[in-house]
């Protein structure tokens, strides 16, 4: 999903899209398509990609499907937000989408609980496809909610560590850090101050530092966000305390919140060629698989290294894992062509060659275990780091919730308060945030 950061998607999910599918049930998730998929028919497929190369890749993917299913024609509509999709599903009619693709993994709980998308479980069963054996573990997790598999993974995003090999060499660092304690030492070694600023910062730890969000940090600690009763677990699982503590220690060690924010305010845009990792102003970067292509296009004056993010010292044996998210696809409950829609969804998400071709075209991570090891994958050797992260059983994601990514926004907001010193009592802050999350979920229900 190179077009928009996860952080931006989370923020959108929790603000403009907060009412998504919450008030108007758009259909019943009965998974009982009555149409004959062997008959001549036309499907409407809505997706969120908008860049010319990505739109072209989607059309190519659909063309491959139409070649295999000459009786099923697909009208493709791109650049569709979840809000636009929601409005169309409520309105219904011939122009409403039959198949939908969304970047907003955080809205799976809404899609499933509202009945907007059908439960794909019976379709998988009928097709004799076992999702547990087809998709990576984390992708299996983020495409369902409370036993309802109303979405399926359609390519993924994996997060790792980018590092400036030239800067590493100058600092006498011979390999990327594998544990957080090694990372902390390297970040300090790589930081070169200049007056009250920096000529080179080892790492931008602040939560506003592009992809350095709470969920990306915490993913390396393998946290459990909710307990067995669906209550927030952030005040009970020590992974959260460790994650917040690590980030705050980095902030303090690298100059303090104010100094870092002042430096950050003068840095380039996350999506432009002047991104501070591209320019050498920041030596290490937490980011998704798309950054490699963007960084190389910017023609940096150094060699780029790619590695998994570090892990806690007491989880050193799990080095290689990472945080995973991605694009999802589903079938609209309002569709009267659900069997034909399933044929399209099945092709796009489980046909190995289709998944590989699409991944090659838009430089995202393939979303099936078979595609991840396909010899037809074309990629820079460094990209393999993200393929390995995606297939690593220890890799993590954030679970679906009935009110989307609201709980993540609450955690991130506390992160802003804690890193800046506005909130000083970590344990009290975690308890208060957990209570807020539980209240928000109870209200959504």
Residue, then its C-alpha position, 0 to 999 in steps of 0.5 A: x500500500x505505497x500510496x498512503x501510510x498506515x498512520x494516515x489510514x488509522x487516523x482516517x478510520x478513526x475520524x472521517x470514517x468513524x461512522x462507517x457502517x455503524x448506523x446503517x446495516x447494508x445487508x445480511x451476511x448470509x453467504x448464500x449466493x443464489x446466482x449461477x456463476x457459469x452464466x453471462x454476468x457483469x461485476x462491479x469491482x471497487x478498489x482504493x488504488x489511484x497511482x497510474x501504475x497501480x491502476x494499470x496493475x489492477x486492470x491487468x489482474x482483472x484481465x487475467x481473471x476475465x481470460x479464465x472466466x470469459x462469461x464474467x465481465x468486470x467493471x473496475x472503479x478505482x480511488x474509492x475510499x471506505x466512505x464512498x463504498x459505504x454510501x454506495x452499499x447503502x444506496x444499492x442498485x446496479x452500480x453498487x460494488x459487488x466486490x470491494x477492496x480497501x486499504x483500511x484493515x482497521x475497519x474489518x471489525x465494522x465490515x464484519x459486525x455490520x453485515x456489510x460484507x458476507x462471511x467468506x467461510x462457507x465459500x472457502x469451505x465449498x471451494x475446499x480451500x483452507x485459509x489457515x494453510x493458504x495465508x500467513x498467520x498475521x494476515x489470517x488474523x486481520x481479515x476476520x472478526x469474532x469468527x466471521x471471515x468477511x474479508x480476505x488478504x489482497x497483498x500485504x505490507x510488512x515493516x522493517x528497518x532501513x539503514x544507511x550502510x555508509x553511516x554504519x561504516x563511519x560509525x564502526x557498526x558492522x551489522x544491523x542491530x538485532x535487539x533493542x539494546x543494540x539498536x539503542x547503542x547504534x542510534x546514539x553512535x550514529x547521531x552527530x549533533x550540530x549546535x542545538x540540532x543534528x547533522x545526522x540523527x541515528x533514528x527519529x524515535x518520535x511518534x510523529x516520525x512517519x511510520x514510528x507509530x505505537x503499533x509498529x514499535x509494539x509489534x516487535x514485543x508481540x502484544x495482546x491488545x484484548x483479553x479473552x473477554x474483549x477488554x483492553x489488555x494494555x494495562x496488563x500485558x507487560x509488552x505495552x509498558x516495555x514498548x512505551x519505555x523503550x521509545x521514551x528512552x530513545x527520545x531522551x537519549x537522542x536529545x529529548x522531545x523538544x530538540x527532536x521535534x524542532x529537527x523533525x519540523x525542518x525535514x522533508x515530506x514522508x512521500x517526497x524525494x527529500x525524505x530524511x532517510x533519502x537525504x542522509x539526515x536520518x541514518x535508520x528508518x522504521x518503514x514498510x516495504x514500499x520505502x526501498x523503491x522510493x528511496x532508490x528513486x531519490x538516488x541517495x548518495x549511499x548504499x541502503x541496507x534492509x533488515x528486520x526490526x530489532x526484537x526485545x533482548x529476551x525474545x532474541x530467538x524471534x529476530x526476523x519477525x515484524x508488523x504486518x498489515x495490508x489490503x483486504x477484499x470482500x463481497x458486498x452483502x447487497x450483491x445479487x451476484x455473490x457466486x460470481x463475485x466469489x470467483x473474482x475474489x478467489x482468483x485475485x487472492x488465492x491464484x498463485x500466479x495472479x497474486x505474484x503478478x500483482x505483487x510484482x506490478x505494485x511492489x507489495x508483499x504477496x499474501x499467500x504462503x505459496x506466492x511468497x516462495x514463488x520463483x516468479x517473484x521479481x524483486x531486489x534481493x533486499x526485498x526478501x527481508x519483507x517476504x521473510x517477515x510476512x511468512x514468519x509465524x512470529x510476525x504480528x498484527x493489530x486485531x479487528x475491533x467493532x469500532x475500527x482503529x479507534x483503540x489504536x488512536x487512543x493508544x497513540x494519543x497517550x503515546x504523544x502525551x507520554x513522549x512529550x512529558x505531558x503524561x508522566x505516570x506510565x502505569x496510570x496512563x495505561x489504565x486510563x487509556x484501557x478504560x477509554x478503549x473499553x468505554x468506546x467499544x461498549x458504546x459502539x456495540 
